[in-house]
Amino acid sequence: MESSHDQDEEMLAKVKLEGTYAILNPLAFLNLENGFELFNNNAIAPTVKKINENTYNITWNHALVPALEGYEFKLIGNNENGDLQYVASNKVGDEGILMFIIDKEKGTSKLSVNIKAGAAKYVASAALKK
């Protein structure tokens, strides 16, 4: 009998994570060093690119928003809605969470970002464009 974790891994393998996402809720980006702030800007849609098996780069459509590069993700299980949670392990100095939320029934992914990396803080929720 196949374990649910194996089934979750198979599901994850079928879901497309790479591509350009559409912001679902207004993005907030703050650079605490230089005071640069960007709120409610849906034009900075993130693009996700796979680097290797579990590692992704996330770039933003704005010159002043630094990329989140080389984040390694790990499947940690389901949330209360039954969605799979694929979470990045924090790098040194990071606080918060960076995760893909995968709807098992629809086979779709959302990107959830609430992370402070270096002097920058990112808060966003986005869904992969079809």
Secondary structure by P-SEA (a helix, b strand, c coil): cccaaaaaaaaaaacccccccccccbbbbbcccccccccccccbbbbbbbcccccccccccccccccccbbbbbbcccccccccccccccccccccbbbbbbcccccbbbbbbbcccccbbbbbbbbbcc
